[in-house]
Amino acid sequence: MSIERRIEKLEQLIRPPEETGDAHRRELVREFLGRALDALAHVRRSSIDPEQWRYSVEKLRDESPATVAAYVCALRERGHEDEAEAREILEEKVCEAEDVDLATLEKLMDAYAALASRARAERG
């Protein structure tokens, strides 16, 4: 399945029918999905990346809450041992930031999980 088709399915999962024309929401979903896919690739190739570029849960402390949330999704998808620590970092980031909407991040994370689950089901 193409990435565009997966994005469309993700958008359908989190977008109520009355908000079909909401371009901002679609852009937010696309951006988050892109971050999560980048995070997944970064985590997957960490064993072959040079040390300076290699994934490390400690490096997440320097990232935005949305990026940390994307890494939580990727780590959950991989069953990675760093998931719990990444969630703790996300909680810290959300508490520190005044302009972060936790509910929106949670919806995006849930939508990514649903999309990943559907993709696994289609492959299997």
Buried (B, 14 or more C-beta within 10 A) or exposed (E): EEEEEBBBBBBEBBBEEEEEEBEEBBEBBBEBBEBBBBBBEBBBEEEEEEEEEBBEBEEBEEBEBBBBBBBBBBBBBBEBEBBEBBBBBBEEBBEEEEEBEBEBBEBBBEBBBBBBEBBEEEEE
